[in-house]
Amino acid sequence: MPRRTPLVIGHRGAPGYRPEHSRSSYDLALEFGVDAVEPDIVVSSDGVLVVRHENEISGTTDVADRLEYKSRRATKTVDGAELTGWFTEDFTWDELSTLRCRERLPKLRASSASFDDQQPVLRLRDVLDLVRLAALDQGREIGVVLEIKHATYFASVGWDIAELIEAELREAGWADGQLPLIIESFESTVLFRLQERGIRASYIYLLEAAGRPFDLLSQHGKAALTYRQTAAPAGLDGLAGRVDGISVDKRMILAPDKLGRLGSSSVVADAHERGLRVFTWTCRPENSFLIGQFRGRGGPAAFGDWQGEWAAIRDAGVDGVFVDHPDLGVAFFGS
């Protein structure tokens, strides 16, 4: 049976309902019938691949309230941005495993925040095994979209994240193409290194709406292509044959004007002409995340005309969507 189009991906599980990257967040996404789930990975001090959106974890765990870790608070520069907090690379996995997940946006998602401090942080291996078992239990194919975070930064502190990923995927049985694996990153160099290591997956290059990728900025300075230049026809020419697709900020597809009104973009068609798939992130129903044209009454946390915005994304012909509310995503994009 062919997959739905577009692919519906549980973005960090089901973070519209549970703290992101928690076990219950993934359980809900899988129960709602997503085609895949998306774990973000960072590294612990002993080289364990940990599932967190960022290596700075004060906003998504209870680490700031743990007196035994008070002295670990630090200021670091990650991908050119100075951050102060607690970082995964300063903790062993045994220490990280004692932390509990928290809702990243508690004012916006108060219901999800009611599940704070109940669930431990996960490893990549935990998610890989969970998805494999869910696929067997449900009798259908379910994929993993593995997002690599801060590869250049981790290299600067001594970790070859491509080497760690290869070892983990091979040990878990996800490296040989028998299970549906997509690997994505905002840094193309780590994608190419995993290709060279023989990891069989679809490779997707993530593109922000602005700025430059940190790996290329580190190598070439301002001569590095911006993300927008990469998404233009000439930039896409350079990606064709090297990656399987791109994943773009939804604003690159919706192209809103200064008043937040829907515009016109050719990025999906341009990519398709070059044989590249196009994913987009993130489809969320709350007013806070919708472009102006689709916002409604009730404040930032209320649901606006999300169907209108999502219809524009669907009609653009995208191949995959990341959703925070997988039940809505499966019902809307699967219909």
Summary of the structure (lengths in Angstrom):
residues: 335
radius of gyration: 19.2
end to end distance: 15.3
largest distance: 55.3
contacts: 1127
relative contact order: 0.13
helix: 38%
strand: 21%
